[in-house]
Amino acid sequence: MSIEKHFPTVRWGILGAARIAKEHVIPAMHASQHGQSQAIVARDQDRASKTTKGFDILTTYGFYEALLSAPDIDAGIFRCPIICTWNMY
């Protein structure tokens, strides 16, 4: 049995377009064999769009609720003092 069956690709939604997303979160996801940056959201959709420059991120949102309800997002990550993630299932 291949490892891909045990660890499928996780389609991540990134909440927030701060510098930490561009410099750390998105590059880490791209370096992962099992993670894909699927979408990013910011209060200002133009800022979200600018953050995706140079990265293969398919979708940007201007409302957090839109990303959280998107059917093509498996998990979300946002910045906080302690790394916080949650499962969207």
RANOR-V682374 format. One record per residue. N is the residue number from 1. PSI is psi in radians with two decimals (999 if undefined). D_CENTER is the distance of its C-alpha to the mean C-alpha in Angstrom with 2 decimals. Layout:
n->(N	N)
psi->(PSI	PSI)
d_center->(D_CENTER	D_CENTER)
This chain:
n->(1	2	3	4	5	6	7	8	9	10	11	12	13	14	15	16	17	18	19	20	21	22	23	24	25	26	27	28	29	30	31	32	33	34	35	36	37	38	39	40	41	42	43	44	45	46	47	48	49	50	51	52	53	54	55	56	57	58	59	60	61	62	63	64	65	66	67	68	69	70	71	72	73	74	75	76	77	78	79	80	81	82	83	84	85	86	87	88	89)
psi->(2.35	2.74	-0.50	-0.52	-0.49	-0.55	1.44	2.84	2.28	2.19	1.86	2.50	2.25	2.11	1.85	2.39	0.57	2.94	-0.63	-0.58	-0.83	-0.66	-0.44	-0.92	-0.95	-0.81	-0.65	-0.71	-0.69	-0.50	-0.35	2.52	-0.29	0.30	2.51	2.24	1.85	-0.67	2.78	2.55	2.53	2.78	-0.49	1.91	-0.53	-0.67	-0.71	-0.76	-0.73	-0.62	-0.49	-0.19	2.23	-0.06	2.69	1.26	2.18	-0.60	2.49	2.61	2.69	-0.01	2.26	-0.66	-0.59	-0.77	-0.76	-0.42	0.05	2.28	-0.28	0.28	2.19	-0.59	2.77	2.69	2.43	2.79	2.46	2.96	-0.61	2.44	2.17	2.19	2.82	2.75	2.35	-0.05	999)
d_center->(28.28	25.36	22.57	20.04	21.65	21.03	17.44	15.69	12.42	9.53	7.15	3.76	3.06	3.18	6.92	9.17	10.06	12.44	13.81	12.29	8.75	10.68	13.14	11.67	8.05	7.13	10.68	10.60	8.03	10.26	13.22	12.54	14.60	12.72	8.97	7.30	4.37	5.57	5.24	5.57	8.53	11.51	15.07	16.14	14.56	16.40	14.67	11.20	12.94	14.54	11.51	10.49	14.07	14.64	11.32	10.99	8.27	10.14	9.74	9.98	11.37	13.98	14.18	12.08	14.13	13.17	9.49	10.88	13.52	11.90	13.45	11.07	8.25	9.44	7.75	6.06	6.34	8.49	11.22	14.66	17.77	17.01	13.68	12.62	10.57	11.78	12.33	12.12	15.38)
